[in-house]
């Protein structure tokens, strides 16, 4: 196995180098050989480990003194077998890599994501959104309406006005962090003893504690309770569309805005209207005589009944249009039309007099065609003429 290099040589400093000179040299070497900056380079990774090992010894006055006196044997009981520990654990040295590189390089953005800030628990936070559904009629969807919906949402506790403290009491400054929300601890690293700030475990980083919590909300300052909300349903909304009602969701914290209410809309089907975009279809049933001679119909629409003159000679399946009698466009620009499809009803039961009139009509309309018309008296069992 290759002999270990002198630690001073590894960092490129003399034996008389000061603590600051050693730290500066290590910083330069660490940046030069860091694996994040040399992906896949095994030689750079090996040198990075070597720098860490050298710095661990030379940054510690006690280890440095032993190394200066006895060399590698003075600081490594396994000298000759190589320094144990891989890159991921740094030989079990027991320090936080993120803290080291945050102190050196101002955060871990360029070195694999070390470090990272924590959210301020006292900062304003937006409340969460809530969701519910409502069912309305076909006409309400077409013309718009107002509806009241009931939801369960988080609101500010009325017992403590959101403070979390029981009535007549108040929050107090956290004695562990003196209201700063953070505590400072000492941590031993390869750079020596370092101070690290962490959220105060007693107050959770808020800086205050609640000696006497509100009995209603248990100190949270918020409660879930039912609420009634009036909602404007816009004209033209369709089945399974949704409305976003601003600021009607869960209340925010620390003065933050409330969330939104997401309202899903279900539209009931209509007994005789059918929606097609912003148009409305209607099936009008008329008699043969009305279709042939023409007539005046009363047609239901979303705005009430209207009169329409069916022209003579109207055929089954013909469609006529009632302009602007459809559904209001959702963006407010214009309305669709009502489309009326004609269905000609054929009578199922006729008496003899009515049958004879129809035969006479057919004979007059198409001479010589009378024998093709139905005549129950002259037909046999299978439709042929009876034998005399």
Secondary structure as a PSIPRED ss2 file (coil, helix, strand):
# PSIPRED VFORMAT (PSIPRED V4.0)

   1 X C   1.000  0.000  0.000
   2 X C   1.000  0.000  0.000
   3 X C   1.000  0.000  0.000
   4 X C   1.000  0.000  0.000
   5 X C   1.000  0.000  0.000
   6 X C   1.000  0.000  0.000
   7 X H   0.000  1.000  0.000
   8 X H   0.000  1.000  0.000
   9 X H   0.000  1.000  0.000
  10 X H   0.000  1.000  0.000
  11 X H   0.000  1.000  0.000
  12 X C   1.000  0.000  0.000
  13 X C   1.000  0.000  0.000
  14 X C   1.000  0.000  0.000
  15 X C   1.000  0.000  0.000
  16 X C   1.000  0.000  0.000
  17 X C   1.000  0.000  0.000
  18 X C   1.000  0.000  0.000
  19 X H   0.000  1.000  0.000
  20 X H   0.000  1.000  0.000
  21 X H   0.000  1.000  0.000
  22 X H   0.000  1.000  0.000
  23 X H   0.000  1.000  0.000
  24 X H   0.000  1.000  0.000
  25 X H   0.000  1.000  0.000
  26 X H   0.000  1.000  0.000
  27 X H   0.000  1.000  0.000
  28 X H   0.000  1.000  0.000
  29 X H   0.000  1.000  0.000
  30 X H   0.000  1.000  0.000
  31 X H   0.000  1.000  0.000
  32 X H   0.000  1.000  0.000
  33 X H   0.000  1.000  0.000
  34 X C   1.000  0.000  0.000
  35 X C   1.000  0.000  0.000
  36 X C   1.000  0.000  0.000
  37 X C   1.000  0.000  0.000
  38 X C   1.000  0.000  0.000
  39 X C   1.000  0.000  0.000
  40 X C   1.000  0.000  0.000
  41 X C   1.000  0.000  0.000
  42 X H   0.000  1.000  0.000
  43 X H   0.000  1.000  0.000
  44 X H   0.000  1.000  0.000
  45 X H   0.000  1.000  0.000
  46 X H   0.000  1.000  0.000
  47 X H   0.000  1.000  0.000
  48 X H   0.000  1.000  0.000
  49 X H   0.000  1.000  0.000
  50 X H   0.000  1.000  0.000
  51 X H   0.000  1.000  0.000
  52 X H   0.000  1.000  0.000
  53 X H   0.000  1.000  0.000
  54 X H   0.000  1.000  0.000
  55 X H   0.000  1.000  0.000
  56 X H   0.000  1.000  0.000
  57 X H   0.000  1.000  0.000
  58 X H   0.000  1.000  0.000
  59 X C   1.000  0.000  0.000
  60 X C   1.000  0.000  0.000
  61 X H   0.000  1.000  0.000
  62 X H   0.000  1.000  0.000
  63 X H   0.000  1.000  0.000
  64 X H   0.000  1.000  0.000
  65 X H   0.000  1.000  0.000
  66 X H   0.000  1.000  0.000
  67 X H   0.000  1.000  0.000
  68 X H   0.000  1.000  0.000
  69 X H   0.000  1.000  0.000
  70 X H   0.000  1.000  0.000
  71 X H   0.000  1.000  0.000
  72 X H   0.000  1.000  0.000
  73 X H   0.000  1.000  0.000
  74 X H   0.000  1.000  0.000
  75 X C   1.000  0.000  0.000
  76 X C   1.000  0.000  0.000
  77 X C   1.000  0.000  0.000
  78 X C   1.000  0.000  0.000
  79 X C   1.000  0.000  0.000
  80 X C   1.000  0.000  0.000
  81 X C   1.000  0.000  0.000
  82 X C   1.000  0.000  0.000
  83 X C   1.000  0.000  0.000
  84 X C   1.000  0.000  0.000
  85 X C   1.000  0.000  0.000
  86 X C   1.000  0.000  0.000
  87 X C   1.000  0.000  0.000
  88 X C   1.000  0.000  0.000
  89 X C   1.000  0.000  0.000
  90 X H   0.000  1.000  0.000
  91 X H   0.000  1.000  0.000
  92 X H   0.000  1.000  0.000
  93 X C   1.000  0.000  0.000
  94 X C   1.000  0.000  0.000
  95 X C   1.000  0.000  0.000
  96 X C   1.000  0.000  0.000
  97 X H   0.000  1.000  0.000
  98 X H   0.000  1.000  0.000
  99 X H   0.000  1.000  0.000
 100 X H   0.000  1.000  0.000
 101 X H   0.000  1.000  0.000
 102 X H   0.000  1.000  0.000
 103 X H   0.000  1.000  0.000
 104 X H   0.000  1.000  0.000
 105 X H   0.000  1.000  0.000
 106 X C   1.000  0.000  0.000
 107 X C   1.000  0.000  0.000
 108 X E   0.000  0.000  1.000
 109 X C   1.000  0.000  0.000
 110 X C   1.000  0.000  0.000
 111 X C   1.000  0.000  0.000
 112 X C   1.000  0.000  0.000
 113 X C   1.000  0.000  0.000
 114 X E   0.000  0.000  1.000
 115 X C   1.000  0.000  0.000
 116 X C   1.000  0.000  0.000
 117 X C   1.000  0.000  0.000
 118 X C   1.000  0.000  0.000
 119 X C   1.000  0.000  0.000
 120 X C   1.000  0.000  0.000
 121 X C   1.000  0.000  0.000
 122 X C   1.000  0.000  0.000
 123 X C   1.000  0.000  0.000
 124 X C   1.000  0.000  0.000
 125 X E   0.000  0.000  1.000
 126 X C   1.000  0.000  0.000
 127 X C   1.000  0.000  0.000
 128 X C   1.000  0.000  0.000
 129 X C   1.000  0.000  0.000
 130 X E   0.000  0.000  1.000
 131 X E   0.000  0.000  1.000
 132 X E   0.000  0.000  1.000
 133 X E   0.000  0.000  1.000
 134 X E   0.000  0.000  1.000
 135 X E   0.000  0.000  1.000
 136 X E   0.000  0.000  1.000
 137 X C   1.000  0.000  0.000
 138 X H   0.000  1.000  0.000
 139 X H   0.000  1.000  0.000
 140 X H   0.000  1.000  0.000
 141 X H   0.000  1.000  0.000
 142 X H   0.000  1.000  0.000
 143 X H   0.000  1.000  0.000
 144 X C   1.000  0.000  0.000
 145 X E   0.000  0.000  1.000
 146 X E   0.000  0.000  1.000
 147 X E   0.000  0.000  1.000
 148 X E   0.000  0.000  1.000
 149 X E   0.000  0.000  1.000
 150 X E   0.000  0.000  1.000
 151 X E   0.000  0.000  1.000
 152 X E   0.000  0.000  1.000
 153 X E   0.000  0.000  1.000
 154 X E   0.000  0.000  1.000
 155 X E   0.000  0.000  1.000
 156 X E   0.000  0.000  1.000
 157 X C   1.000  0.000  0.000
 158 X C   1.000  0.000  0.000
 159 X C   1.000  0.000  0.000
 160 X C   1.000  0.000  0.000
 161 X C   1.000  0.000  0.000
 162 X C   1.000  0.000  0.000
 163 X C   1.000  0.000  0.000
 164 X C   1.000  0.000  0.000
 165 X E   0.000  0.000  1.000
 166 X C   1.000  0.000  0.000
 167 X C   1.000  0.000  0.000
 168 X C   1.000  0.000  0.000
 169 X C   1.000  0.000  0.000
 170 X C   1.000  0.000  0.000
 171 X C   1.000  0.000  0.000
 172 X E   0.000  0.000  1.000
 173 X E   0.000  0.000  1.000
 174 X C   1.000  0.000  0.000
 175 X C   1.000  0.000  0.000
 176 X C   1.000  0.000  0.000
 177 X C   1.000  0.000  0.000
 178 X C   1.000  0.000  0.000
 179 X C   1.000  0.000  0.000
 180 X C   1.000  0.000  0.000
 181 X C   1.000  0.000  0.000
 182 X E   0.000  0.000  1.000
 183 X E   0.000  0.000  1.000
 184 X E   0.000  0.000  1.000
 185 X E   0.000  0.000  1.000
 186 X E   0.000  0.000  1.000
 187 X E   0.000  0.000  1.000
 188 X E   0.000  0.000  1.000
 189 X E   0.000  0.000  1.000
 190 X C   1.000  0.000  0.000
 191 X C   1.000  0.000  0.000
 192 X E   0.000  0.000  1.000
 193 X E   0.000  0.000  1.000
 194 X E   0.000  0.000  1.000
 195 X E   0.000  0.000  1.000
 196 X E   0.000  0.000  1.000
 197 X E   0.000  0.000  1.000
 198 X E   0.000  0.000  1.000
 199 X E   0.000  0.000  1.000
 200 X C   1.000  0.000  0.000
 201 X C   1.000  0.000  0.000
 202 X C   1.000  0.000  0.000
 203 X C   1.000  0.000  0.000
 204 X C   1.000  0.000  0.000
 205 X C   1.000  0.000  0.000
 206 X C   1.000  0.000  0.000
 207 X C   1.000  0.000  0.000
 208 X E   0.000  0.000  1.000
 209 X E   0.000  0.000  1.000
 210 X C   1.000  0.000  0.000
 211 X C   1.000  0.000  0.000
 212 X C   1.000  0.000  0.000
 213 X E   0.000  0.000  1.000
 214 X C   1.000  0.000  0.000
 215 X C   1.000  0.000  0.000
 216 X C   1.000  0.000  0.000
 217 X C   1.000  0.000  0.000
 218 X C   1.000  0.000  0.000
 219 X C   1.000  0.000  0.000
 220 X C   1.000  0.000  0.000
 221 X C   1.000  0.000  0.000
 222 X E   0.000  0.000  1.000
 223 X E   0.000  0.000  1.000
 224 X E   0.000  0.000  1.000
 225 X E   0.000  0.000  1.000
 226 X E   0.000  0.000  1.000
 227 X E   0.000  0.000  1.000
 228 X E   0.000  0.000  1.000
 229 X E   0.000  0.000  1.000
 230 X E   0.000  0.000  1.000
 231 X E   0.000  0.000  1.000
 232 X E   0.000  0.000  1.000
 233 X E   0.000  0.000  1.000
 234 X C   1.000  0.000  0.000
 235 X C   1.000  0.000  0.000
 236 X C   1.000  0.000  0.000
 237 X C   1.000  0.000  0.000
 238 X C   1.000  0.000  0.000
 239 X C   1.000  0.000  0.000
 240 X C   1.000  0.000  0.000
 241 X C   1.000  0.000  0.000
 242 X E   0.000  0.000  1.000
 243 X E   0.000  0.000  1.000
 244 X E   0.000  0.000  1.000
 245 X E   0.000  0.000  1.000
 246 X C   1.000  0.000  0.000
 247 X C   1.000  0.000  0.000
 248 X C   1.000  0.000  0.000
 249 X C   1.000  0.000  0.000
 250 X C   1.000  0.000  0.000
 251 X C   1.000  0.000  0.000
 252 X C   1.000  0.000  0.000
 253 X E   0.000  0.000  1.000
 254 X C   1.000  0.000  0.000
 255 X C   1.000  0.000  0.000
 256 X C   1.000  0.000  0.000
 257 X C   1.000  0.000  0.000
 258 X C   1.000  0.000  0.000
 259 X C   1.000  0.000  0.000
 260 X C   1.000  0.000  0.000
 261 X E   0.000  0.000  1.000
 262 X E   0.000  0.000  1.000
 263 X E   0.000  0.000  1.000
 264 X E   0.000  0.000  1.000
 265 X E   0.000  0.000  1.000
 266 X E   0.000  0.000  1.000
 267 X E   0.000  0.000  1.000
 268 X C   1.000  0.000  0.000
 269 X C   1.000  0.000  0.000
 270 X C   1.000  0.000  0.000
 271 X C   1.000  0.000  0.000
 272 X C   1.000  0.000  0.000
 273 X E   0.000  0.000  1.000
 274 X E   0.000  0.000  1.000
 275 X E   0.000  0.000  1.000
 276 X E   0.000  0.000  1.000
 277 X C   1.000  0.000  0.000
 278 X C   1.000  0.000  0.000
 279 X E   0.000  0.000  1.000
 280 X E   0.000  0.000  1.000
 281 X E   0.000  0.000  1.000
 282 X E   0.000  0.000  1.000
 283 X E   0.000  0.000  1.000
 284 X E   0.000  0.000  1.000
 285 X E   0.000  0.000  1.000
 286 X E   0.000  0.000  1.000
 287 X E   0.000  0.000  1.000
 288 X H   0.000  1.000  0.000
 289 X H   0.000  1.000  0.000
 290 X H   0.000  1.000  0.000
 291 X H   0.000  1.000  0.000
 292 X H   0.000  1.000  0.000
 293 X H   0.000  1.000  0.000
 294 X C   1.000  0.000  0.000
 295 X E   0.000  0.000  1.000
 296 X E   0.000  0.000  1.000
 297 X E   0.000  0.000  1.000
 298 X E   0.000  0.000  1.000
 299 X E   0.000  0.000  1.000
 300 X E   0.000  0.000  1.000
 301 X E   0.000  0.000  1.000
 302 X C   1.000  0.000  0.000
 303 X C   1.000  0.000  0.000
 304 X E   0.000  0.000  1.000
 305 X E   0.000  0.000  1.000
 306 X E   0.000  0.000  1.000
 307 X E   0.000  0.000  1.000
 308 X E   0.000  0.000  1.000
 309 X E   0.000  0.000  1.000
 310 X E   0.000  0.000  1.000
 311 X C   1.000  0.000  0.000
 312 X C   1.000  0.000  0.000
 313 X C   1.000  0.000  0.000
 314 X C   1.000  0.000  0.000
 315 X C   1.000  0.000  0.000
 316 X C   1.000  0.000  0.000
 317 X C   1.000  0.000  0.000
 318 X C   1.000  0.000  0.000
 319 X E   0.000  0.000  1.000
 320 X E   0.000  0.000  1.000
 321 X E   0.000  0.000  1.000
 322 X E   0.000  0.000  1.000
 323 X C   1.000  0.000  0.000
 324 X C   1.000  0.000  0.000
 325 X C   1.000  0.000  0.000
 326 X C   1.000  0.000  0.000
 327 X C   1.000  0.000  0.000
 328 X E   0.000  0.000  1.000
 329 X C   1.000  0.000  0.000
 330 X C   1.000  0.000  0.000
 331 X C   1.000  0.000  0.000
 332 X C   1.000  0.000  0.000
 333 X C   1.000  0.000  0.000
 334 X C   1.000  0.000  0.000
 335 X E   0.000  0.000  1.000
 336 X C   1.000  0.000  0.000
 337 X C   1.000  0.000  0.000
 338 X E   0.000  0.000  1.000
 339 X E   0.000  0.000  1.000
 340 X E   0.000  0.000  1.000
 341 X E   0.000  0.000  1.000
 342 X E   0.000  0.000  1.000
 343 X E   0.000  0.000  1.000
 344 X E   0.000  0.000  1.000
 345 X E   0.000  0.000  1.000
 346 X C   1.000  0.000  0.000
 347 X C   1.000  0.000  0.000
 348 X C   1.000  0.000  0.000
 349 X C   1.000  0.000  0.000
 350 X C   1.000  0.000  0.000
 351 X C   1.000  0.000  0.000
 352 X H   0.000  1.000  0.000
 353 X H   0.000  1.000  0.000
 354 X H   0.000  1.000  0.000
 355 X H   0.000  1.000  0.000
 356 X H   0.000  1.000  0.000
 357 X H   0.000  1.000  0.000
 358 X H   0.000  1.000  0.000
 359 X H   0.000  1.000  0.000
 360 X H   0.000  1.000  0.000
 361 X H   0.000  1.000  0.000
 362 X H   0.000  1.000  0.000
 363 X H   0.000  1.000  0.000
 364 X H   0.000  1.000  0.000
 365 X H   0.000  1.000  0.000
 366 X C   1.000  0.000  0.000
 367 X C   1.000  0.000  0.000
 368 X C   1.000  0.000  0.000
 369 X C   1.000  0.000  0.000
 370 X H   0.000  1.000  0.000
 371 X H   0.000  1.000  0.000
 372 X H   0.000  1.000  0.000
 373 X C   1.000  0.000  0.000
 374 X C   1.000  0.000  0.000
 375 X C   1.000  0.000  0.000
 376 X H   0.000  1.000  0.000
 377 X H   0.000  1.000  0.000
 378 X H   0.000  1.000  0.000
 379 X E   0.000  0.000  1.000
 380 X C   1.000  0.000  0.000
 381 X C   1.000  0.000  0.000
 382 X C   1.000  0.000  0.000
 383 X C   1.000  0.000  0.000
 384 X C   1.000  0.000  0.000
 385 X E   0.000  0.000  1.000
 386 X C   1.000  0.000  0.000
 387 X C   1.000  0.000  0.000
 388 X C   1.000  0.000  0.000
